[in-house]
């Protein structure tokens, strides 16, 4: 067997977060980085909408665990449900 050195295909944030929509209001660890600064940067980008995520209302948090940075996500509710609650 010949070994081929290559990077795995990138997984979009939308694909990475989609399974979380099945368990609303549950915090999930979605990614880990060697540097905490990277996790904080990614969370900022997710909050600003720079990364595409599934429709709905989301919470994102970064944390330093040991020497690594970890990204956590929580799906709160579908966008149309949030609009209905605000209008009521």
C-alpha positions, 0 to 999 in steps of 0.5 A: 500500500502506498501512503499519500500525504494529504489534508482531509477535506474541510468540513464546513461550520454548517455541516459541523453544527447541523447535528446540534440542531437535534438537541436544542439548549445542549452545549456541545464541544465542536472543535479544539485548537492548539492555541486558545486564541484561535478558538476565541477568534473562531467564536468571534467570527461565528457570532459576527456571521462570518461563518455560515451556520444552520438557520436559527439562534445560536450561542457560541463560547470559547474556553481555554482547557489546559493549553488548548482552545475549545469551541462550544456551541448551543442551538437555542431555537429555530429562527421562526420560533424566536420571531414568534416568541418576540412577537407574542 
